[in-house]
């Protein structure tokens, strides 16, 4: 083991934040002001992710799922509402404190090539977060980077190659290794397999599955691919036009969806081994006003339609 | 009745500085009127290049090295560029994955939709505009008279994709090549677009759909052709291919695909990644990733042959599809999976 110690803020890590939740969004709104007027990207979203849990976030393009990811990572402030990570309100921390928190929440993006530094070798890419957070010296960081590359299945022989010399699947493995460099608690995965070929997608999913178990990671897994989310998440939140319309344990959501939008989304899936469900005769039309979210069964919330 | 497209022994090569890469190697298939063929494969398998060869839309470094593509008695591969222009857009159309890149951002839909009707001398502008408006309405664009005056950027992604399909449909081509037409759109829009293409199919257009989505292939297509490293590894009726994949690569693709409502099915990724054609493995190109490979797979490749023999009757789907499908299945593997 290389001597790269991870500083944990024991006072905060010890206490489990709000009742076993690692990250909580409470009544979050996000409005972007553009020349064409205000865009209400996220409306009244409350979500929470328990330690070690994987929350799936599904929705179509423009539903606000990536905005939600960036809000939860503290990459931009919500217009209203609060995000709490490990018991700390993100709007209350700045500078050094924020930096320390960031080390414990990392992100994996859709396009691995776009998210890696093209002029750094892959080992330098993986070591970069360690350098930025002043962990260890140059030599120990490189050793750690090689350990991480090995862990994600990249042959360390190619540690000094550049990202463009790797295939998309290998690039995503490198991006995952970099995200894990600071030993985060939360891994935010925004469409991590969407740009990959089918056979490679399965490999990367298998890797993420293995890592979350062995490292005890908490995951937020954003995808428009319902099959991937069904396989991967413990609980699923469905987003539509900036709102969460339904949230439930995965099996419940897929076996007995209650919200018409969730039903519509599931009916649009084209299965490989059987015929698709009949499409609803009249597609669901969202209403302008914000309707309340009700608990219909333990842990199963549905917005009124 | 539209003619069928018969492609035989298609070979396409790309010239690099110091060598020649064969990107499409001996690809043959037939698309009959009103039928849809899925071409399934991962990036670099040659599926798009094969279709661009048929359209004669290869980049300058690409060269058709052999084969024929017959459409109603004409070999498209033997036509001059001038002759091909008369066929392209009129007899054979193409729809691309990204409408924003395929449509001209500086022209209104009216210019883009009437252009080839006029260019091919099918009708005058007034009639062309009438047909363009009608087609836009057919593809589900609301207020087509008004929308025809808009530019592509003024439409949403789904609407743009519809406009591009309208552009390909307006001349009522005999064959339509759709290159991942629904990959960039949301699932709820995907089904609407496929149902739209199904209407075109019902009117007798033969459709070739390039896709990596087995669910889309199963929903829309009659037959499927699986490509790997430029060659066809399996070809046959789509439902049979999915219920009983024979080539280990087809099996691998199937087992790598997650499906809603199949939580119990194991996710079995194919190890490794598709080969770089510059370093094509010897023998069967799939053997380094294949769990069934044996020593001879690295030395020689089995050609695509009928499998498991002519006249096999598909009991599972007998009567489900056209009879002609029941007989035809080809696999390029000696270790093809036998299903009991």
Boltz contact constraints between the chains, C-beta under 6 A:
constraints:
  - contact:
      token1: [A, 60]
      token2: [B, 186]
      max_distance: 6.0
  - contact:
      token1: [A, 61]
      token2: [B, 186]
      max_distance: 6.0
  - contact:
      token1: [A, 167]
      token2: [B, 273]
      max_distance: 6.0
  - contact:
      token1: [A, 169]
      token2: [B, 273]
      max_distance: 6.0
  - contact:
      token1: [A, 197]
      token2: [B, 42]
      max_distance: 6.0
  - contact:
      token1: [A, 197]
      token2: [B, 43]
      max_distance: 6.0
  - contact:
      token1: [A, 198]
      token2: [B, 212]
      max_distance: 6.0
  - contact:
      token1: [A, 198]
      token2: [B, 253]
      max_distance: 6.0
  - contact:
      token1: [A, 198]
      token2: [B, 256]
      max_distance: 6.0
  - contact:
      token1: [A, 198]
      token2: [B, 257]
      max_distance: 6.0
  - contact:
      token1: [A, 199]
      token2: [B, 256]
      max_distance: 6.0
  - contact:
      token1: [A, 199]
      token2: [B, 270]
      max_distance: 6.0
  - contact:
      token1: [A, 202]
      token2: [B, 256]
      max_distance: 6.0
  - contact:
      token1: [A, 202]
      token2: [B, 267]
      max_distance: 6.0
  - contact:
      token1: [A, 202]
      token2: [B, 269]
      max_distance: 6.0
  - contact:
      token1: [A, 203]
      token2: [B, 269]
      max_distance: 6.0
  - contact:
      token1: [A, 206]
      token2: [B, 269]
      max_distance: 6.0
  - contact:
      token1: [A, 226]
      token2: [B, 260]
      max_distance: 6.0
  - contact:
      token1: [A, 227]
      token2: [B, 258]
      max_distance: 6.0
  - contact:
      token1: [A, 227]
      token2: [B, 259]
      max_distance: 6.0
  - contact:
      token1: [A, 227]
      token2: [B, 260]
      max_distance: 6.0
  - contact:
      token1: [A, 228]
      token2: [B, 258]
      max_distance: 6.0
  - contact:
      token1: [A, 230]
      token2: [B, 260]
      max_distance: 6.0
  - contact:
      token1: [A, 231]
      token2: [B, 258]
      max_distance: 6.0
  - contact:
      token1: [A, 268]
      token2: [B, 187]
      max_distance: 6.0
  - contact:
      token1: [A, 268]
      token2: [B, 188]
      max_distance: 6.0
  - contact:
      token1: [A, 268]
      token2: [B, 191]
      max_distance: 6.0
  - contact:
      token1: [A, 269]
      token2: [B, 260]
      max_distance: 6.0
  - contact:
      token1: [A, 270]
      token2: [B, 215]
      max_distance: 6.0
  - contact:
      token1: [A, 270]
      token2: [B, 216]
      max_distance: 6.0
  - contact:
      token1: [A, 270]
      token2: [B, 219]
      max_distance: 6.0
  - contact:
      token1: [A, 271]
      token2: [B, 215]
      max_distance: 6.0
  - contact:
      token1: [A, 271]
      token2: [B, 259]
      max_distance: 6.0
  - contact:
      token1: [A, 272]
      token2: [B, 214]
      max_distance: 6.0
  - contact:
      token1: [A, 272]
      token2: [B, 215]
      max_distance: 6.0
  - contact:
      token1: [A, 272]
      token2: [B, 242]
      max_distance: 6.0
  - contact:
      token1: [A, 272]
      token2: [B, 257]
      max_distance: 6.0
  - contact:
      token1: [A, 272]
      token2: [B, 259]
      max_distance: 6.0
